[in-house]
């Protein structure tokens, strides 16, 4: 039996989803006391922000293939 792939159509862009995720993580980390768990959440949020920036950079019109 062949498995079918679950294909979901994304409504929002990757950059928007990453920014919302990062904001959510930052707010969760703000409620925690300083410690390892908070540091891990902040690192995850920063990683999501960097990924959103890279996605924006890659999809920008400034990058064009050589002619």
N, C-alpha and C positions, 0 to 999 in steps of 0.2 A: 504494500500500500504506500502510495506516494503522499508525503505531507505537503500541504499547501502553506505558503508563506502568508503571514498576516500583514497585509499591506494597508496601512492607515494613511489617509491623506492629511498632511499637516496643515493646519489653518494659519498658524503664525510662523514667522520666519525663525530659523535657527538662532539668529542673533537675539531676537526678542525673547525666545524661550530661555536662552542662556542668561540673559540679563535678569529676567524674572526669578530664575533659579538662584542666581547670585544674591539678589536682594533679599529673598526669603532666607537664605543661609546666613547672611549678615545680621538680619533681625533675630534669628534664633541664637546666634553666637552672642549678641549683645545682652541677651537675658541670662547668659551663663556666667558664673564666676570665673576669674582667670584660672587657667589650667590646661591640661592636655586636650580635653574634649573641645574646648573653645578654640584652641590653636588649630586643631584639625579642621574644624568647621570654617575658620577664616581662610585656611589654606585652600580648601575646596572652593570657597567663594571666589578667591583670587584666581584660581585656575579657570573657573567658568568665565570670569571677566576677560581673562587673556584669550580664551577660546573665542569669545564673541568679537574681540578686537581683531584676531587673526582672520575670522570669517569675514568681517567687514573689509579688511585689507585685501584678502584674496578676491572678493567679489567686486571690488571697486573698479571703476572705469579707468583709473590711472594705470592699471596693469594691462598692457596690451602686448600681443605677440609681435615679434619683429617682422617687418615687411620685406 
